[in-house]
Amino acid sequence: MATIEPYHTTAGRRYQVRYRKPDRTQTKKRGFRTKRDAELFLASVEVSKARGEFIDAMAAKALIGPLGAAWLARQTHLKPSAYRPLESAWRIHVLPAWGSVAVADVRKTAVQQWVSEMTLGDPGATPARKPKGATLVIRAYGVLASILDDAVSDRRTLSNPARGVSLPRKVKKPHVYLTHEQVHALAAASKYPGLVLVLAYCGIRWGEATALRVKHLDMLRRRLMIEENAVQVGSVIELGTPKNHKKRTVPFPRFLGEHLARQCEGKARDDLVFPGENGHHLRLARVHEDNMSWFGSAVKRTGIPRITPHDLRHSAASFAVSAGANVKVVQKMLGHSSAAMTLDTYADLFDGDLDSVSDALDHAVSLANVPKMCPPA
């Protein structure tokens, strides 16, 4: 049961309130100048407990730094390739700005200012801070907001002050679609022509292609079994399952069979189809001018638009749609989680379907026994 007790200090008489928290543990708050102030505080505590809105004052003093480290340690469900960007955003952008701030002291306006400063940069700072890309800003904000979401769940704060702030918009880079001639020219100029053709005609991801083993090829049915993914995280190749942990089967055209057969000559079932020079998994093929790989060099020699190996997925989608594949087939080939995602990503490839719908409606009306209507005067 809650009690109000007087006590004496050098400054005079004061009151303290002893009460129980919702978990039934006892606590107290001291320093009230009058008994009336103590009674009002106790009443507010009882009301907040009844409404389910009680927040422990000590819990609210927890710092973002320790809470963030604990939150990051709980992200064990993430693949290394997904965990690393979050850890980097936490360490470089969130921890320096918010690590020493208590949960109770986080204000929505302060979060908005932090987001705006990352977006716009601060040339007057020492050292000057350059503007950050929208993807990085949204990721760093998401880390802070997730930490505060957990603080709400743990009853450290009543609501999340980070939610509802304005974020920068991501600007999608236009897709580059190569022609068949450009793809074959790129393959001929590259060190790994078979790999380039697989990326451009099967639409699999770089990590999925470099993780292909001989046993994953069904040459009779012309299928690739996508069961592994080799992702480079920093300087380490991490092996795991494909994105979304979903295995899938992808067809390859007949002409690719010759290239794949040559790649598999003299290899055991568990050997990589496209190994690097050391026999291990190929590392990322970079296209930066100051660190150009075999792929970037081939792009430069052929004079095609500057692309990355991942961009060849766009050409694969374009080839499939132009060959008459429906959106569900393209979704399965690319390994998207839903057909809606495929449509959102490649809506421009299906513009021709709009004309088909329009023509089909015209044809249906012309066959129906519908009286012609004159347009209004």
Secondary structure, 3 states (H helix, E strand, C coil): CCEEEEEEECCEEEEEEEEECCCCCEEEEEEECCHHHHHHHHHHHHHHHHHCCCCCHHHHCCEHHHHHHHHHHCCCCCCHHHHHHHHHHHHHHHHHHHCCCEHHHCCHHHHHHHHHHHHHCECCCCCCECCCCHHHHHHHHHHHHHHHHHHHHCCCCCCCCCCCCCCCCCCCCCCCCCCHHHHHHHHHHCCCHHHHHHHHHHCCCHHHHHCCEHHHEECCCCEEEECCEEEEECCEEEEECCHHHCCEEEECCHHHHHHHHHHHCCCCCCCECCECCCCCECCCCCCCHHHCCHHHHHHHHHCCCCCCHHHHHHHHHHHHHHCCCCHHHHHHHHCCCCHHHHHHHCHHHHHHHHHHHHHHHHHHHHHCCCCCCCCCC
